[in-house]
C-alpha cells in the first residue's frame, strides 16, 4: 500500500493540550457494584461448555492440591475466563496469603482489578509484582486460551509491566505509563510482544506530545512481520507509519463484528483522531464501542475512561 497523509501525523506534533493537559486528572476506582455483577461478554455455547469443563478440571486439581501455587493460579484464571471475577480475585487473594513472595498472584489479581475498574488496587498489586521480579530471570507464561499455533507469546515480566502500563494509562498517569511500557519493551522478545508494547508505548508518547520519540518506536515495525495473535495492534502500528489509512483500517474492523480484538483496533483509530486534534471523530468511534457488550476488553476500558475524562472538561 502507498503511504498516505498519515506519515505527516507522525512527524509533526499535534496540538492536543486541551485533551491531554500537563496535569491530567487521575481517574479513580469506579464503584465495585458497577462491574462485579455485570454479565461477562457472551461466547458461543460450545466455547462456554469447553471453559466450564476446564474450570471443573482446575477445581479438581485445586481440591487435590490446595497448597500448590499452580493449582490456585489456574483455578483463578479459569474462573476469570467465565466472567466470575469476584471469585477469581478471592482465589488470587488466597494465593497471596499462602505465597506472598510469588509475583504471579499479584500479576493476575492486578489484571482482574483492571477489568473491574479498581485501578488503584491494580496499580498497587502490579507494583508489588514488579518489585518481586526484580533481578530474577523471566519465565514464559502458559496460555489459558492458546493461539492457533499453540505458542505462548508472553512472559510473566511482560504481563506485569504491560498491565501496569495500562492501569496508569487509563487513569491518566501518562509518565508512569511510559516508564512501565519502557520496561515492558525490554522483555518484549517476539513480534507479538513487540507489537503489543509498541502500540501502547506509541500512544502514550503521543499523549505526552513527544511525537519525535513516538516515531522512533515505529522504526522496528515493518511489513511482513510474523504476528501470531496481535494482528490488530500490528495493523495499527502500520497505520501509524502511514502504510495503512485510518479509513481502510476502520472499515475492515467494523466488518469483523464486536470482539475484544476489534475493540483494540477501534480504540487505536479513535485515539489517533484524538491526539491529532479531532475529538469529535474520536468520540464518534468511542460511543459506538461503548454500545457493545465487550466491556472487559482493554480497548473498551480505555475508550470508557477517555470519554469520562473528556466529558469532565466540558
Residue pairs with C-beta under 8 A, 6 or more apart in sequence:
1 243
1 244
1 245
1 248
3 241
3 242
3 243
4 242
4 245
5 242
6 239
6 240
6 241
6 242
6 245
6 246
7 241
7 242
9 240
9 242
9 272
9 276
10 211
10 214
10 215
10 218
10 240
10 241
10 242
11 211
11 215
12 211
13 209
13 210
13 211
13 212
14 206
14 209
14 211
14 275
14 276
14 277
15 277
16 207
16 209
16 274
16 275
16 276
16 277
17 209
18 279
18 313
19 274
19 275
19 279
19 310
19 313
20 174
20 207
20 208
20 209
20 275
24 172
24 173
24 174
24 309
25 172
25 309
25 312
26 171
26 172
26 173
27 119
27 170
27 171
27 172
27 305
27 308
27 309
28 119
28 120
28 171
29 117
29 118
29 119
29 120
29 121
30 116
30 117
30 118
32 116
32 118
34 117
35 85
35 115
35 116
35 117
35 295
36 85
36 86
36 116
38 295
39 83
39 293
40 82
40 83
40 296
41 83
41 260
41 293
41 294
41 295
41 296
41 297
42 293
43 51
48 82
51 78
51 81
51 82
52 82
54 78
54 81
54 144
55 75
55 78
55 79
55 81
55 82
58 71
58 74
58 75
58 77
58 78
59 75
59 78
61 68
61 71
61 74
61 75
62 68
62 71
62 72
62 74
62 75
64 71
65 71
66 72
67 98
69 95
69 98
69 99
69 102
69 104
69 105
72 91
72 92
72 94
72 95
72 98
72 105
73 92
73 95
73 104
73 105
73 108
74 144
75 91
76 88
76 89
76 91
76 92
76 95
76 108
76 109
77 88
77 108
77 144
78 144
79 85
79 87
79 88
79 91
80 88
80 108
80 112
80 115
81 144
81 145
83 296
85 112
85 115
85 116
88 108
88 112
89 109
89 112
89 113
89 116
92 105
92 106
92 108
92 109
92 112
93 105
93 109
95 102
95 104
95 105
96 102
96 105
96 106
96 109
99 105
101 132
102 132
103 128
103 129
103 130
103 132
103 133
103 156
103 160
104 129
104 156
106 125
106 126
106 128
106 129
106 132
106 160
107 125
107 126
107 129
107 156
107 159
107 160
107 163
109 125
110 121
110 122
110 123
110 124
110 125
110 126
110 129
110 160
110 163
110 164
110 167
111 122
111 159
111 163
113 119
113 121
113 122
113 125
113 167
114 122
114 163
114 166
114 167
114 170
114 298
114 301
115 296
115 301
117 301
119 167
119 170
119 171
122 163
122 167
123 164
123 167
123 168
123 171
126 160
126 163
126 164
126 167
127 164
129 160
129 164
130 160
130 161
130 164
130 183
133 156
133 157
133 160
138 155
138 156
138 157
138 158
138 187
139 155
139 156
139 157
140 152
140 154
140 155
140 156
141 152
141 154
141 155
141 156
141 158
141 159
142 152
143 150
143 152
146 152
147 153
147 228
147 229
148 228
148 229
149 228
151 228
153 190
153 192
153 193
153 228
153 229
153 230
154 162
154 192
154 193
155 187
155 189
155 193
157 187
158 184
158 187
158 188
158 193
158 197
161 180
161 181
161 183
161 184
161 187
162 180
162 181
162 184
162 196
162 197
162 200
164 180
165 177
165 178
165 180
165 181
165 184
165 200
165 201
165 204
166 177
166 200
166 298
166 302
168 174
168 176
168 177
168 180
169 177
169 200
169 203
169 204
169 302
170 301
170 302
170 305
171 305
172 305
172 309
174 204
174 207
174 208
175 208
177 200
177 204
178 201
178 204
178 205
178 208
181 197
181 200
181 201
181 204
182 201
184 197
184 201
185 194
185 197
185 198
185 201
187 193
188 194
188 196
188 197
188 198
191 225
191 226
191 227
191 228
191 234
192 227
192 228
192 229
192 230
193 230
194 220
194 221
195 221
195 225
195 227
195 230
195 233
195 234
195 237
196 230
196 233
198 217
198 218
198 220
198 221
198 233
198 237
199 233
199 236
199 237
199 268
201 217
202 214
202 217
202 218
202 237
202 240
203 268
203 271
203 275
205 211
205 213
205 214
205 217
206 214
206 275
207 275
214 240
218 237
218 240
218 241
221 234
221 237
221 238
221 241
223 238
223 243
225 234
227 234
231 261
232 253
232 261
232 262
232 264
232 265
232 268
233 264
233 268
235 244
235 249
235 265
236 249
236 264
236 265
236 268
236 269
236 272
238 244
239 245
239 246
239 249
239 268
239 269
239 272
240 272
246 269
246 272
246 273
249 265
249 269
250 266
250 269
250 285
253 262
253 265
253 266
253 269
254 262
254 266
256 262
258 292
258 293
258 294
259 294
259 297
260 294
260 296
260 297
260 298
260 299
263 289
263 292
263 294
263 297
263 298
263 299
263 300
263 303
264 297
264 298
264 299
265 299
266 285
266 288
266 289
266 299
266 303
267 285
267 286
267 289
267 298
267 299
267 300
267 302
267 303
268 299
269 285
270 281
270 282
270 283
270 284
270 285
270 286
270 289
270 303
270 306
271 282
271 302
271 306
273 279
273 281
273 282
273 285
274 281
274 282
274 306
279 310
282 306
283 307
283 310
285 303
286 303
286 304
286 306
286 307
287 307
289 299
289 300
289 303
290 300
290 303
290 304
290 307
292 300
294 300
295 301
295 304
